[in-house]
Amino acid sequence: MVNKGFPKFGMSQAGAYVTALKNYNLPDFILKLVAKDTDSELLERGRIDDRLQSMNDNALELLNKIFVECEEDKKGKYAQYRFFAYVSSMYHKCEVLINESIPGKSGKDHKIPIAIKSNGMYMAIAFNKATGNAVNKKDVAKFYDIADDVKSGEHGTQLIDAIYGSSVGFKGDALVELENLSKSRKDDAENKLEFKTANFENRIYSVVKC
């Protein structure tokens, strides 16, 4: 397959990107998001290396920055895409929804950065702080309230996980606050909800159950 964009890098650079990237578990929706961002073509189906080779130079370079080099950008989009890919890897054969609007028991529609569905029901919701200061108590309280409202609503009956990711760390009192809020919940099937934090540091996510 001939990629129209290859002359810019030369085959060796594009080939090196493909060789590196094909070892990463890049979900389909991430490839589509990056293709859209870079106005790139993308094979709908096929082996991962064939699909990567169908993308233009800008797309391959962006994927490399996000997943291989783990670079950051001012808007926090790179960190967001890494987080989306990480969350999706935790739930195999599930539907991944980006910027999903989910109504809670309160009647308010909550915009959820990434939600996971299985058999038409929400299983997990996740938020991520990509830029700015470390996650604080106020951030955590807001996250908990949203998760609790969604869980209590008719769309959250099967919700089992609420994940808060951060590329800027968590303040100690924020972690204590989330743990206390989590422990305050009833442990019956109707109310059970696992709260987890995912801290991105040294190019990997470390997940802690609260």
Secondary structure, DSSP 8 states (H G I E B T S, - for coil): ---TTHHHH-HHHHHHHHHHHTTS---HHHHHHHHHHTT----SSS-HHHHHHTS-HHHHHHHIIIIIS----TTSHHHHHHHHHHHHHTSTT-EEEEEEEEE-TTS-EEEEEEEEEETTEEEEEEEEE-SSS-B-HHHHHHHHHHHHHHHHSTT-TT--EEEEEESS-B-HHHHHHHHHHHHTS--STTT--EEEEEEEETTEEEEEE-
